[in-house]
Amino acid sequence: MSIKAKVYNQNGESVGDIELLSNIFEVEANDVLVHQAMLAQMGNERQVLAHTKDRSEVRGGGKKPWRQKGTGRARVGSSRSPIWIGGGVTFGPRKDRNFKKSINKKMKQKAIFMVLSDRVKNDDFIVLNNLEMEEYKTKSFNAVLKNIEKTVMKRDEKSKRSILLINDKKDEKTKYSSRNLTGVKTINLENINILDLLKYKNLIITKEGVKKIQEVYSK
């Protein structure tokens, strides 16, 4: 089974239809699975930056500060002690921490299908027959977006932009023309991921991109 979606040009004009496979674009949502896929990606992208030294790693402390008895002070063996200023840190963050999470490949794909299906269901899924720029110009790219927003999205000018553009091919002109626009992100088809799909409300994808997704995931 399949459903139909309209295809638009860069002026926001309807130029035909495209069939969307129901096993990709009409999948029932499962919040638990989507959340699991999101946490897995966030954990795998997380960098371990904070690192504290314990008493075996801090510098100095080779000599006993004072003799064991007779001074009236508490006994101490090294200035590396965690209770001393400049000493080691107890239970501090370490660079050997591992935040990576594993998730089944099919589960990850299913989560992406669920978010795509949600965008289609809520009319936040827009298919363009082509997405390319003749020059490196943010103003020209912004004009294209305004055409689509006005005729297709019916977006209120006061509301914030939240648009993810997925191109089926690498296009430097499109990438650099869109990167300075607030609330807009452009990615290539091979970089599609759950975090970007969840972050942005509106999804714009090329017709060839839809075909490639259905070709790859319908096998």
Stockholm file with secondary structure:
# STOCKHOLM 1.0

chainA/1-219         MSIKAKVYNQNGESVGDIELLSNIFEVEANDVLVHQAMLAQMGNERQVLAHTKDRSEVRGGGKKPWRQKGTGRARVGSSRSPIWIGGGVTFGPRKDRNFKKSINKKMKQKAIFMVLSDRVKNDDFIVLNNLEMEEYKTKSFNAVLKNIEKTVMKRDEKSKRSILLINDKKDEKTKYSSRNLTGVKTINLENINILDLLKYKNLIITKEGVKKIQEVYSK
#=GR chainA/1-219 SS CEEEEEEECTTSCEEEEEEEEHHHHSCCCCHHHHHHHHHHHHHHHCCCCCCCCCTTTSSCCCSCSSCSSSSSSCCCSCTTSTTSTTSCCSSCCCTTCCCCCCCCHHHHHHHHHHHHHHHHHTTCEEEESCCCCSSSCHHHHHHHHHHHIIIIICCCTTSCCCEEEEESSCCHHHHHHHTTSTTEEEEEGGGCCHHHHHHCSEEEEEHHHHHHHHHHHTC
#=GC SS_cons         CEEEEEEECTTSCEEEEEEEEHHHHSCCCCHHHHHHHHHHHHHHHCCCCCCCCCTTTSSCCCSCSSCSSSSSSCCCSCTTSTTSTTSCCSSCCCTTCCCCCCCCHHHHHHHHHHHHHHHHHTTCEEEESCCCCSSSCHHHHHHHHHHHIIIIICCCTTSCCCEEEEESSCCHHHHHHHTTSTTEEEEEGGGCCHHHHHHCSEEEEEHHHHHHHHHHHTC
//
